[in-house]
Amino acid sequence: MRVRLMIAALMVSACATAGGVAPGVGGGVGAPEAGVTEAAPPALGSGPPPPAIAPPVAGADEAPATVPAEPGVHELELSIDDVRRAARVHVPVLGAAHPVLLALHPLGGTALGFERATGLGPAGTADGVVVVFPQGVGLSWNGGAICCQPALGRVDDLAYVRALVERLAQDLPIDRGRVWATGFSNGGFLAYRLACQAPDVVSAIAPVAATYAIDCAPSPAVALLHVHGIDDDIVPYEDVLRAPPERPIPRGAVETTSAFAAALGCGDATVTPFPGGATTAFPGCAGGVAVELVSLEGVGHQWPRDGWDATSEVLRFLASQPGRS
Protein backbone atom coordinates (compact mmCIF):
# COMPACT_ATOMS: atom_id res chain seq x y z
CA MET A 1 0.00 0.00 0.00
CA ARG A 2 2.82 2.40 0.90
CA VAL A 3 4.57 1.86 -2.45
CA ARG A 4 1.26 2.26 -4.34
CA LEU A 5 0.51 5.59 -2.66
CA MET A 6 4.04 6.85 -3.31
CA ILE A 7 3.73 6.08 -7.01
CA ALA A 8 0.34 7.79 -7.27
CA ALA A 9 1.52 10.93 -5.48
CA LEU A 10 4.71 11.24 -7.46
CA MET A 11 2.95 10.70 -10.79
CA VAL A 12 0.36 13.38 -10.01
CA SER A 13 3.22 15.75 -9.28
CA ALA A 14 5.08 14.84 -12.48
CA CYS A 15 1.97 15.24 -14.64
CA ALA A 16 1.16 18.58 -13.06
CA THR A 17 4.67 19.77 -13.81
CA ALA A 18 4.20 18.68 -17.44
CA GLY A 19 0.92 20.58 -17.73
CA GLY A 20 -1.40 17.78 -16.61
CA VAL A 21 -0.96 15.55 -19.67
CA ALA A 22 1.59 12.79 -19.94
CA PRO A 23 3.29 13.62 -23.24
CA GLY A 24 3.27 10.92 -25.86
CA VAL A 25 2.63 7.96 -23.54
CA GLY A 26 -0.98 7.21 -24.39
CA GLY A 27 -0.10 5.71 -27.76
CA GLY A 28 1.51 2.40 -28.52
CA VAL A 29 1.03 -0.83 -30.37
CA GLY A 30 -2.53 -1.91 -29.84
CA ALA A 31 -4.42 -2.28 -33.12
CA PRO A 32 -5.56 -5.83 -33.91
CA GLU A 33 -3.64 -5.91 -37.16
CA ALA A 34 -0.47 -5.13 -35.22
CA GLY A 35 -0.73 -8.46 -33.42
CA VAL A 36 -0.44 -7.20 -29.84
CA THR A 37 -4.02 -6.74 -28.71
CA GLU A 38 -5.50 -9.79 -27.07
CA ALA A 39 -8.63 -11.46 -28.32
CA ALA A 40 -11.55 -11.83 -25.92
CA PRO A 41 -10.53 -14.75 -23.69
CA PRO A 42 -12.61 -17.92 -23.34
CA ALA A 43 -13.75 -18.93 -19.90
CA LEU A 44 -11.15 -20.69 -17.79
CA GLY A 45 -11.26 -24.43 -18.23
CA SER A 46 -13.24 -24.18 -21.46
CA GLY A 47 -12.27 -24.35 -25.08
CA PRO A 48 -11.27 -27.14 -27.43
CA PRO A 49 -8.12 -29.21 -27.00
CA PRO A 50 -5.05 -27.54 -28.50
CA PRO A 51 -4.52 -28.16 -32.20
CA ALA A 52 -2.07 -30.89 -33.19
CA ILE A 53 -0.05 -28.39 -35.21
CA ALA A 54 0.87 -24.91 -34.08
CA PRO A 55 -0.04 -22.14 -36.55
CA PRO A 56 2.60 -21.63 -39.25
CA VAL A 57 4.92 -18.74 -38.63
CA ALA A 58 5.16 -17.39 -42.15
CA GLY A 59 3.08 -19.66 -44.32
CA ALA A 60 5.67 -22.36 -44.97
CA ASP A 61 4.52 -25.99 -44.86
CA GLU A 62 7.80 -27.09 -43.35
CA ALA A 63 10.51 -25.07 -41.60
CA PRO A 64 14.11 -26.21 -41.04
CA ALA A 65 15.04 -27.94 -37.79
CA THR A 66 18.27 -25.94 -37.60
CA VAL A 67 19.18 -22.24 -37.65
CA PRO A 68 21.74 -21.15 -40.27
CA ALA A 69 24.75 -19.41 -38.71
CA GLU A 70 24.34 -16.34 -40.89
CA PRO A 71 22.69 -12.95 -40.41
CA GLY A 72 19.04 -12.66 -41.33
CA VAL A 73 15.60 -13.90 -40.34
CA HIS A 74 15.26 -17.68 -40.28
CA GLU A 75 12.37 -20.03 -39.60
CA LEU A 76 12.80 -22.91 -37.19
CA GLU A 77 10.56 -25.83 -36.38
CA LEU A 78 10.79 -28.29 -33.48
CA SER A 79 8.64 -31.24 -32.46
CA ILE A 80 7.62 -31.27 -28.79
CA ASP A 81 5.36 -34.12 -27.65
CA ASP A 82 4.45 -34.76 -31.29
CA VAL A 83 3.35 -31.13 -31.74
CA ARG A 84 5.10 -29.03 -34.37
CA ARG A 85 6.39 -25.85 -32.75
CA ALA A 86 7.60 -22.99 -34.92
CA ALA A 87 9.66 -19.87 -34.32
CA ARG A 88 11.25 -17.00 -36.24
CA VAL A 89 14.88 -16.32 -35.39
CA HIS A 90 16.59 -12.98 -36.05
CA VAL A 91 20.34 -13.61 -36.25
CA PRO A 92 22.80 -10.67 -35.98
CA VAL A 93 26.25 -10.47 -37.50
CA LEU A 94 27.91 -13.25 -35.55
CA GLY A 95 30.99 -12.93 -33.41
CA ALA A 96 31.55 -13.99 -29.82
CA ALA A 97 28.78 -15.46 -27.69
CA HIS A 98 25.53 -13.53 -28.19
CA PRO A 99 22.64 -12.95 -25.75
CA VAL A 100 19.25 -14.40 -26.68
CA LEU A 101 15.89 -12.66 -26.32
CA LEU A 102 12.69 -14.72 -26.39
CA ALA A 103 9.84 -12.41 -27.47
CA LEU A 104 6.44 -13.93 -26.59
CA HIS A 105 3.27 -12.80 -28.35
CA PRO A 106 -0.07 -12.15 -26.56
CA LEU A 107 -3.20 -14.30 -26.54
CA GLY A 108 -4.66 -14.36 -30.05
CA GLY A 109 -1.41 -13.04 -31.51
CA THR A 110 1.27 -14.58 -33.67
CA ALA A 111 5.04 -14.60 -33.75
CA LEU A 112 5.05 -12.63 -37.00
CA GLY A 113 2.52 -10.08 -35.75
CA PHE A 114 4.45 -9.46 -32.54
CA GLU A 115 7.68 -9.19 -34.50
CA ARG A 116 6.22 -6.53 -36.80
CA ALA A 117 4.49 -4.60 -34.04
CA THR A 118 7.36 -4.32 -31.57
CA GLY A 119 10.34 -4.01 -33.88
CA LEU A 120 12.35 -6.06 -31.39
CA GLY A 121 14.01 -8.07 -34.17
CA PRO A 122 15.97 -5.31 -35.93
CA ALA A 123 16.43 -3.34 -32.70
CA GLY A 124 17.91 -6.37 -30.93
CA THR A 125 20.12 -7.64 -33.73
CA ALA A 126 21.59 -4.15 -34.13
CA ASP A 127 22.97 -4.66 -30.61
CA GLY A 128 24.18 -8.19 -31.30
CA VAL A 129 21.21 -10.00 -29.73
CA VAL A 130 19.69 -13.16 -31.21
CA VAL A 131 15.96 -12.38 -31.08
CA VAL A 132 13.50 -15.27 -31.22
CA PHE A 133 9.76 -15.01 -31.81
CA PRO A 134 8.23 -18.38 -30.83
CA GLN A 135 4.68 -19.35 -31.79
CA GLY A 136 2.21 -20.52 -29.14
CA VAL A 137 -0.19 -23.41 -29.67
CA GLY A 138 -3.69 -22.15 -30.42
CA LEU A 139 -2.35 -18.57 -30.41
CA SER A 140 -1.80 -18.90 -26.66
CA TRP A 141 0.72 -19.81 -23.97
CA ASN A 142 0.49 -21.95 -20.87
CA GLY A 143 1.24 -19.09 -18.49
CA GLY A 144 0.38 -21.13 -15.41
CA ALA A 145 -2.66 -21.20 -13.12
CA ILE A 146 -4.84 -18.52 -14.75
CA CYS A 147 -3.78 -17.76 -18.32
CA CYS A 148 -4.58 -18.75 -21.05
CA GLN A 149 -6.73 -21.21 -23.00
CA PRO A 150 -6.37 -23.33 -25.06
CA ALA A 151 -2.74 -23.87 -23.99
CA LEU A 152 -3.35 -23.53 -20.23
CA GLY A 153 -2.75 -26.86 -18.50
CA ARG A 154 -2.48 -28.70 -21.82
CA VAL A 155 0.74 -27.58 -23.48
CA ASP A 156 4.26 -27.93 -22.05
CA ASP A 157 5.64 -24.53 -23.04
CA LEU A 158 8.52 -24.85 -20.58
CA ALA A 159 9.73 -27.90 -22.48
CA TYR A 160 9.34 -26.00 -25.74
CA VAL A 161 11.44 -23.08 -24.51
CA ARG A 162 14.12 -25.41 -23.12
CA ALA A 163 14.30 -27.27 -26.43
CA LEU A 164 14.37 -24.00 -28.36
CA VAL A 165 17.30 -22.62 -26.34
CA GLU A 166 19.13 -25.94 -26.66
CA ARG A 167 18.66 -25.88 -30.44
CA LEU A 168 19.99 -22.32 -30.62
CA ALA A 169 23.02 -23.31 -28.54
CA GLN A 170 23.80 -26.10 -30.99
CA ASP A 171 23.46 -23.90 -34.09
CA LEU A 172 24.71 -20.45 -32.99
CA PRO A 173 27.36 -18.96 -30.70
CA ILE A 174 24.98 -17.89 -27.92
CA ASP A 175 25.66 -16.96 -24.32
CA ARG A 176 23.67 -19.41 -22.16
CA GLY A 177 24.21 -17.08 -19.21
CA ARG A 178 22.32 -14.26 -20.95
CA VAL A 179 19.04 -15.75 -22.14
CA TRP A 180 16.21 -13.24 -21.63
CA ALA A 181 12.45 -13.31 -22.06
CA THR A 182 9.93 -10.57 -22.71
CA GLY A 183 6.27 -10.83 -23.59
CA PHE A 184 3.03 -8.93 -23.76
CA SER A 185 0.03 -10.03 -21.65
CA ASN A 186 -0.26 -13.84 -22.03
CA GLY A 187 3.31 -13.79 -23.33
CA GLY A 188 4.32 -11.90 -20.20
CA PHE A 189 2.61 -14.55 -18.06
CA LEU A 190 4.90 -17.14 -19.66
CA ALA A 191 7.93 -14.90 -19.11
CA TYR A 192 7.08 -14.86 -15.39
CA ARG A 193 6.58 -18.61 -15.43
CA LEU A 194 10.03 -19.08 -16.96
CA ALA A 195 11.58 -16.96 -14.20
CA CYS A 196 9.70 -18.83 -11.49
CA GLN A 197 9.86 -22.40 -12.79
CA ALA A 198 12.85 -22.40 -15.16
CA PRO A 199 15.28 -19.87 -13.65
CA ASP A 200 18.18 -21.97 -14.91
CA VAL A 201 17.10 -21.08 -18.47
CA VAL A 202 16.55 -17.31 -18.24
CA SER A 203 18.63 -14.73 -16.39
CA ALA A 204 16.29 -11.74 -16.87
CA ILE A 205 12.68 -11.09 -17.89
CA ALA A 206 10.69 -8.03 -18.97
CA PRO A 207 6.94 -8.77 -18.96
CA VAL A 208 4.53 -6.08 -20.17
CA ALA A 209 0.93 -5.98 -18.84
CA ALA A 210 1.17 -9.33 -17.07
CA THR A 211 1.24 -10.99 -13.65
CA TYR A 212 1.69 -14.46 -12.19
CA ALA A 213 -0.26 -16.73 -9.86
CA ILE A 214 2.24 -19.48 -9.12
CA ASP A 215 4.77 -20.08 -6.36
CA CYS A 216 7.88 -18.11 -7.22
CA ALA A 217 11.32 -18.01 -5.61
CA PRO A 218 13.81 -17.87 -8.50
CA SER A 219 17.13 -19.56 -7.78
CA PRO A 220 19.44 -18.55 -9.31
CA ALA A 221 18.12 -15.00 -9.14
CA VAL A 222 16.38 -13.57 -12.22
CA ALA A 223 16.29 -9.84 -12.99
CA LEU A 224 12.86 -8.26 -13.58
CA LEU A 225 11.54 -5.24 -15.44
CA HIS A 226 7.74 -5.16 -15.11
CA VAL A 227 5.99 -2.63 -17.40
CA HIS A 228 2.33 -1.76 -16.83
CA GLY A 229 -0.15 0.87 -17.95
CA ILE A 230 -2.18 2.32 -15.10
CA ASP A 231 -5.32 2.35 -17.29
CA ASP A 232 -5.08 -1.36 -18.16
CA ASP A 233 -8.57 -2.93 -17.94
CA ILE A 234 -7.56 -6.46 -19.02
CA VAL A 235 -4.77 -7.13 -16.53
CA PRO A 236 -5.53 -4.25 -14.14
CA TYR A 237 -2.67 -2.23 -12.73
CA GLU A 238 -4.21 -2.01 -9.28
CA ASP A 239 -7.94 -2.70 -8.95
CA VAL A 240 -8.00 -6.41 -9.79
CA LEU A 241 -11.81 -6.45 -9.50
CA ARG A 242 -11.84 -4.66 -12.86
CA ALA A 243 -10.48 -7.78 -14.55
CA PRO A 244 -12.85 -9.76 -16.81
CA PRO A 245 -14.80 -12.23 -14.62
CA GLU A 246 -13.85 -15.13 -16.89
CA ARG A 247 -10.18 -14.47 -16.15
CA PRO A 248 -9.71 -13.17 -12.60
CA ILE A 249 -6.37 -11.52 -11.83
CA PRO A 250 -4.94 -12.31 -8.38
CA ARG A 251 -2.96 -9.09 -7.82
CA GLY A 252 -1.98 -5.86 -9.47
CA ALA A 253 1.35 -4.62 -10.77
CA VAL A 254 2.72 -3.25 -7.49
CA GLU A 255 1.82 -6.41 -5.56
CA THR A 256 3.23 -8.61 -8.32
CA THR A 257 6.57 -6.80 -8.44
CA SER A 258 6.79 -6.51 -4.65
CA ALA A 259 6.23 -10.25 -4.23
CA PHE A 260 8.96 -11.02 -6.77
CA ALA A 261 11.34 -8.60 -5.02
CA ALA A 262 10.59 -10.14 -1.63
CA ALA A 263 11.42 -13.60 -3.00
CA LEU A 264 14.84 -12.26 -4.02
CA GLY A 265 15.46 -10.56 -0.68
CA CYS A 266 15.47 -7.04 -2.12
CA GLY A 267 15.39 -3.91 0.02
CA ASP A 268 12.74 -1.22 0.37
CA ALA A 269 11.44 0.31 -2.82
CA THR A 270 12.38 3.74 -4.09
CA VAL A 271 10.15 5.60 -6.57
CA THR A 272 11.51 7.92 -9.25
CA PRO A 273 8.99 9.87 -11.35
CA PHE A 274 9.47 10.82 -14.97
CA PRO A 275 7.10 12.65 -17.35
CA GLY A 276 4.16 10.31 -17.81
CA GLY A 277 5.14 7.67 -15.30
CA ALA A 278 7.37 6.43 -12.51
CA THR A 279 9.99 3.76 -11.92
CA THR A 280 9.87 1.76 -8.70
CA ALA A 281 13.22 0.09 -7.97
CA PHE A 282 14.00 -2.53 -5.35
CA PRO A 283 17.72 -2.42 -4.41
CA GLY A 284 19.98 -5.07 -2.92
CA CYS A 285 18.49 -8.13 -4.63
CA ALA A 286 20.11 -11.54 -4.62
CA GLY A 287 22.74 -12.06 -7.28
CA GLY A 288 23.06 -8.33 -7.88
CA VAL A 289 20.06 -8.35 -10.24
CA ALA A 290 17.66 -5.43 -10.62
CA VAL A 291 13.94 -5.57 -9.93
CA GLU A 292 11.96 -2.62 -11.32
CA LEU A 293 8.37 -1.63 -12.03
CA VAL A 294 7.62 0.99 -14.68
CA SER A 295 4.14 2.50 -14.21
CA LEU A 296 2.76 4.44 -17.20
CA GLU A 297 0.05 7.07 -16.92
CA GLY A 298 -2.63 7.10 -19.64
CA VAL A 299 -1.59 3.70 -21.01
CA GLY A 300 -3.97 0.76 -21.24
CA HIS A 301 -3.47 -2.87 -22.19
CA GLN A 302 -0.78 -2.41 -24.80
CA TRP A 303 2.90 -2.60 -25.70
CA PRO A 304 3.76 1.12 -25.48
CA ARG A 305 5.82 2.69 -28.26
CA ASP A 306 5.01 6.44 -28.16
CA GLY A 307 6.77 8.44 -25.46
CA TRP A 308 8.15 5.70 -23.21
CA ASP A 309 9.16 3.07 -25.80
CA ALA A 310 8.94 -0.46 -24.42
CA THR A 311 11.05 -1.87 -27.25
CA SER A 312 14.13 0.24 -26.59
CA GLU A 313 13.69 0.31 -22.80
CA VAL A 314 13.28 -3.46 -22.50
CA LEU A 315 16.45 -4.02 -24.52
CA ARG A 316 18.33 -1.42 -22.47
CA PHE A 317 17.32 -2.98 -19.16
CA LEU A 318 18.10 -6.55 -20.21
CA ALA A 319 21.52 -5.61 -21.55
CA SER A 320 22.35 -3.90 -18.24
CA GLN A 321 21.87 -7.05 -16.17
CA PRO A 322 24.68 -9.36 -15.11
CA GLY A 323 25.08 -12.60 -16.97
CA ARG A 324 25.89 -15.97 -15.47
CA SER A 325 29.09 -17.92 -15.81
C-alpha positions as CSV (number, residue, x, y, z in Angstrom):
1,M,0.0,0.0,0.0
2,R,2.8,2.4,0.9
3,V,4.6,1.9,-2.5
4,R,1.3,2.3,-4.3
5,L,0.5,5.6,-2.7
6,M,4.0,6.9,-3.3
7,I,3.7,6.1,-7.0
8,A,0.3,7.8,-7.3
9,A,1.5,10.9,-5.5
10,L,4.7,11.2,-7.5
11,M,3.0,10.7,-10.8
12,V,0.4,13.4,-10.0
13,S,3.2,15.8,-9.3
14,A,5.1,14.8,-12.5
15,C,2.0,15.2,-14.6
16,A,1.2,18.6,-13.1
17,T,4.7,19.8,-13.8
18,A,4.2,18.7,-17.4
19,G,0.9,20.6,-17.7
20,G,-1.4,17.8,-16.6
21,V,-1.0,15.6,-19.7
22,A,1.6,12.8,-19.9
23,P,3.3,13.6,-23.2
24,G,3.3,10.9,-25.9
25,V,2.6,8.0,-23.5
26,G,-1.0,7.2,-24.4
27,G,-0.1,5.7,-27.8
28,G,1.5,2.4,-28.5
29,V,1.0,-0.8,-30.4
30,G,-2.5,-1.9,-29.8
31,A,-4.4,-2.3,-33.1
32,P,-5.6,-5.8,-33.9
33,E,-3.6,-5.9,-37.2
34,A,-0.5,-5.1,-35.2
35,G,-0.7,-8.5,-33.4
36,V,-0.4,-7.2,-29.8
37,T,-4.0,-6.7,-28.7
38,E,-5.5,-9.8,-27.1
39,A,-8.6,-11.5,-28.3
40,A,-11.6,-11.8,-25.9
41,P,-10.5,-14.7,-23.7
42,P,-12.6,-17.9,-23.3
43,A,-13.7,-18.9,-19.9
44,L,-11.1,-20.7,-17.8
45,G,-11.3,-24.4,-18.2
46,S,-13.2,-24.2,-21.5
47,G,-12.3,-24.4,-25.1
48,P,-11.3,-27.1,-27.4
49,P,-8.1,-29.2,-27.0
50,P,-5.1,-27.5,-28.5
51,P,-4.5,-28.2,-32.2
52,A,-2.1,-30.9,-33.2
53,I,-0.1,-28.4,-35.2
54,A,0.9,-24.9,-34.1
55,P,0.0,-22.1,-36.5
56,P,2.6,-21.6,-39.3
57,V,4.9,-18.7,-38.6
58,A,5.2,-17.4,-42.2
59,G,3.1,-19.7,-44.3
60,A,5.7,-22.4,-45.0
61,D,4.5,-26.0,-44.9
62,E,7.8,-27.1,-43.3
63,A,10.5,-25.1,-41.6
64,P,14.1,-26.2,-41.0
65,A,15.0,-27.9,-37.8
66,T,18.3,-25.9,-37.6
67,V,19.2,-22.2,-37.7
68,P,21.7,-21.1,-40.3
69,A,24.7,-19.4,-38.7
70,E,24.3,-16.3,-40.9
71,P,22.7,-12.9,-40.4
72,G,19.0,-12.7,-41.3
73,V,15.6,-13.9,-40.3
74,H,15.3,-17.7,-40.3
75,E,12.4,-20.0,-39.6
76,L,12.8,-22.9,-37.2
77,E,10.6,-25.8,-36.4
78,L,10.8,-28.3,-33.5
79,S,8.6,-31.2,-32.5
80,I,7.6,-31.3,-28.8
81,D,5.4,-34.1,-27.7
82,D,4.4,-34.8,-31.3
83,V,3.4,-31.1,-31.7
84,R,5.1,-29.0,-34.4
85,R,6.4,-25.8,-32.7
86,A,7.6,-23.0,-34.9
87,A,9.7,-19.9,-34.3
88,R,11.2,-17.0,-36.2
89,V,14.9,-16.3,-35.4
90,H,16.6,-13.0,-36.0
91,V,20.3,-13.6,-36.2
92,P,22.8,-10.7,-36.0
93,V,26.2,-10.5,-37.5
94,L,27.9,-13.2,-35.5
95,G,31.0,-12.9,-33.4
96,A,31.6,-14.0,-29.8
97,A,28.8,-15.5,-27.7
98,H,25.5,-13.5,-28.2
99,P,22.6,-13.0,-25.8
100,V,19.3,-14.4,-26.7
101,L,15.9,-12.7,-26.3
102,L,12.7,-14.7,-26.4
103,A,9.8,-12.4,-27.5
104,L,6.4,-13.9,-26.6
105,H,3.3,-12.8,-28.3
106,P,-0.1,-12.2,-26.6
107,L,-3.2,-14.3,-26.5
108,G,-4.7,-14.4,-30.0
109,G,-1.4,-13.0,-31.5
110,T,1.3,-14.6,-33.7
111,A,5.0,-14.6,-33.7
112,L,5.1,-12.6,-37.0
113,G,2.5,-10.1,-35.8
114,F,4.5,-9.5,-32.5
115,E,7.7,-9.2,-34.5
116,R,6.2,-6.5,-36.8
117,A,4.5,-4.6,-34.0
118,T,7.4,-4.3,-31.6
119,G,10.3,-4.0,-33.9
120,L,12.4,-6.1,-31.4
121,G,14.0,-8.1,-34.2
122,P,16.0,-5.3,-35.9
123,A,16.4,-3.3,-32.7
124,G,17.9,-6.4,-30.9
125,T,20.1,-7.6,-33.7
126,A,21.6,-4.2,-34.1
127,D,23.0,-4.7,-30.6
128,G,24.2,-8.2,-31.3
129,V,21.2,-10.0,-29.7
130,V,19.7,-13.2,-31.2
131,V,16.0,-12.4,-31.1
132,V,13.5,-15.3,-31.2
133,F,9.8,-15.0,-31.8
134,P,8.2,-18.4,-30.8
135,Q,4.7,-19.4,-31.8
136,G,2.2,-20.5,-29.1
137,V,-0.2,-23.4,-29.7
138,G,-3.7,-22.1,-30.4
139,L,-2.3,-18.6,-30.4
140,S,-1.8,-18.9,-26.7
141,W,0.7,-19.8,-24.0
142,N,0.5,-21.9,-20.9
143,G,1.2,-19.1,-18.5
144,G,0.4,-21.1,-15.4
145,A,-2.7,-21.2,-13.1
146,I,-4.8,-18.5,-14.8
147,C,-3.8,-17.8,-18.3
148,C,-4.6,-18.8,-21.1
149,Q,-6.7,-21.2,-23.0
150,P,-6.4,-23.3,-25.1
151,A,-2.7,-23.9,-24.0
152,L,-3.3,-23.5,-20.2
153,G,-2.8,-26.9,-18.5
154,R,-2.5,-28.7,-21.8
155,V,0.7,-27.6,-23.5
156,D,4.3,-27.9,-22.1
157,D,5.6,-24.5,-23.0
158,L,8.5,-24.8,-20.6
159,A,9.7,-27.9,-22.5
160,Y,9.3,-26.0,-25.7
161,V,11.4,-23.1,-24.5
162,R,14.1,-25.4,-23.1
163,A,14.3,-27.3,-26.4
164,L,14.4,-24.0,-28.4
165,V,17.3,-22.6,-26.3
166,E,19.1,-25.9,-26.7
167,R,18.7,-25.9,-30.4
168,L,20.0,-22.3,-30.6
169,A,23.0,-23.3,-28.5
170,Q,23.8,-26.1,-31.0
171,D,23.5,-23.9,-34.1
172,L,24.7,-20.5,-33.0
173,P,27.4,-19.0,-30.7
174,I,25.0,-17.9,-27.9
175,D,25.7,-17.0,-24.3
176,R,23.7,-19.4,-22.2
177,G,24.2,-17.1,-19.2
178,R,22.3,-14.3,-21.0
179,V,19.0,-15.7,-22.1
180,W,16.2,-13.2,-21.6
181,A,12.5,-13.3,-22.1
182,T,9.9,-10.6,-22.7
183,G,6.3,-10.8,-23.6
184,F,3.0,-8.9,-23.8
185,S,0.0,-10.0,-21.6
186,N,-0.3,-13.8,-22.0
187,G,3.3,-13.8,-23.3
188,G,4.3,-11.9,-20.2
189,F,2.6,-14.6,-18.1
190,L,4.9,-17.1,-19.7
191,A,7.9,-14.9,-19.1
192,Y,7.1,-14.9,-15.4
193,R,6.6,-18.6,-15.4
194,L,10.0,-19.1,-17.0
195,A,11.6,-17.0,-14.2
196,C,9.7,-18.8,-11.5
197,Q,9.9,-22.4,-12.8
198,A,12.8,-22.4,-15.2
199,P,15.3,-19.9,-13.6
200,D,18.2,-22.0,-14.9
201,V,17.1,-21.1,-18.5
202,V,16.6,-17.3,-18.2
203,S,18.6,-14.7,-16.4
204,A,16.3,-11.7,-16.9
205,I,12.7,-11.1,-17.9
206,A,10.7,-8.0,-19.0
207,P,6.9,-8.8,-19.0
208,V,4.5,-6.1,-20.2
209,A,0.9,-6.0,-18.8
210,A,1.2,-9.3,-17.1
211,T,1.2,-11.0,-13.7
212,Y,1.7,-14.5,-12.2
213,A,-0.3,-16.7,-9.9
214,I,2.2,-19.5,-9.1
215,D,4.8,-20.1,-6.4
216,C,7.9,-18.1,-7.2
217,A,11.3,-18.0,-5.6
218,P,13.8,-17.9,-8.5
219,S,17.1,-19.6,-7.8
220,P,19.4,-18.5,-9.3
221,A,18.1,-15.0,-9.1
222,V,16.4,-13.6,-12.2
223,A,16.3,-9.8,-13.0
224,L,12.9,-8.3,-13.6
225,L,11.5,-5.2,-15.4
226,H,7.7,-5.2,-15.1
227,V,6.0,-2.6,-17.4
228,H,2.3,-1.8,-16.8
229,G,-0.1,0.9,-17.9
230,I,-2.2,2.3,-15.1
231,D,-5.3,2.4,-17.3
232,D,-5.1,-1.4,-18.2
233,D,-8.6,-2.9,-17.9
234,I,-7.6,-6.5,-19.0
235,V,-4.8,-7.1,-16.5
236,P,-5.5,-4.2,-14.1
237,Y,-2.7,-2.2,-12.7
238,E,-4.2,-2.0,-9.3
239,D,-7.9,-2.7,-8.9
240,V,-8.0,-6.4,-9.8
241,L,-11.8,-6.5,-9.5
242,R,-11.8,-4.7,-12.9
243,A,-10.5,-7.8,-14.5
244,P,-12.8,-9.8,-16.8
245,P,-14.8,-12.2,-14.6
246,E,-13.9,-15.1,-16.9
247,R,-10.2,-14.5,-16.2
248,P,-9.7,-13.2,-12.6
249,I,-6.4,-11.5,-11.8
250,P,-4.9,-12.3,-8.4
251,R,-3.0,-9.1,-7.8
252,G,-2.0,-5.9,-9.5
253,A,1.3,-4.6,-10.8
254,V,2.7,-3.3,-7.5
255,E,1.8,-6.4,-5.6
256,T,3.2,-8.6,-8.3
257,T,6.6,-6.8,-8.4
258,S,6.8,-6.5,-4.6
259,A,6.2,-10.2,-4.2
260,F,9.0,-11.0,-6.8
261,A,11.3,-8.6,-5.0
262,A,10.6,-10.1,-1.6
263,A,11.4,-13.6,-3.0
264,L,14.8,-12.3,-4.0
265,G,15.5,-10.6,-0.7
266,C,15.5,-7.0,-2.1
267,G,15.4,-3.9,0.0
268,D,12.7,-1.2,0.4
269,A,11.4,0.3,-2.8
270,T,12.4,3.7,-4.1
271,V,10.1,5.6,-6.6
272,T,11.5,7.9,-9.3
273,P,9.0,9.9,-11.4
274,F,9.5,10.8,-15.0
275,P,7.1,12.6,-17.3
276,G,4.2,10.3,-17.8
277,G,5.1,7.7,-15.3
278,A,7.4,6.4,-12.5
279,T,10.0,3.8,-11.9
280,T,9.9,1.8,-8.7
281,A,13.2,0.1,-8.0
282,F,14.0,-2.5,-5.3
283,P,17.7,-2.4,-4.4
284,G,20.0,-5.1,-2.9
285,C,18.5,-8.1,-4.6
286,A,20.1,-11.5,-4.6
287,G,22.7,-12.1,-7.3
288,G,23.1,-8.3,-7.9
289,V,20.1,-8.3,-10.2
290,A,17.7,-5.4,-10.6
291,V,13.9,-5.6,-9.9
292,E,12.0,-2.6,-11.3
293,L,8.4,-1.6,-12.0
294,V,7.6,1.0,-14.7
295,S,4.1,2.5,-14.2
296,L,2.8,4.4,-17.2
297,E,0.0,7.1,-16.9
298,G,-2.6,7.1,-19.6
299,V,-1.6,3.7,-21.0
300,G,-4.0,0.8,-21.2
301,H,-3.5,-2.9,-22.2
302,Q,-0.8,-2.4,-24.8
303,W,2.9,-2.6,-25.7
304,P,3.8,1.1,-25.5
305,R,5.8,2.7,-28.3
306,D,5.0,6.4,-28.2
307,G,6.8,8.4,-25.5
308,W,8.2,5.7,-23.2
309,D,9.2,3.1,-25.8
310,A,8.9,-0.5,-24.4
311,T,11.0,-1.9,-27.2
312,S,14.1,0.2,-26.6
313,E,13.7,0.3,-22.8
314,V,13.3,-3.5,-22.5
315,L,16.5,-4.0,-24.5
316,R,18.3,-1.4,-22.5
317,F,17.3,-3.0,-19.2
318,L,18.1,-6.6,-20.2
319,A,21.5,-5.6,-21.6
320,S,22.4,-3.9,-18.2
321,Q,21.9,-7.0,-16.2
322,P,24.7,-9.4,-15.1
323,G,25.1,-12.6,-17.0
324,R,25.9,-16.0,-15.5
325,S,29.1,-17.9,-15.8
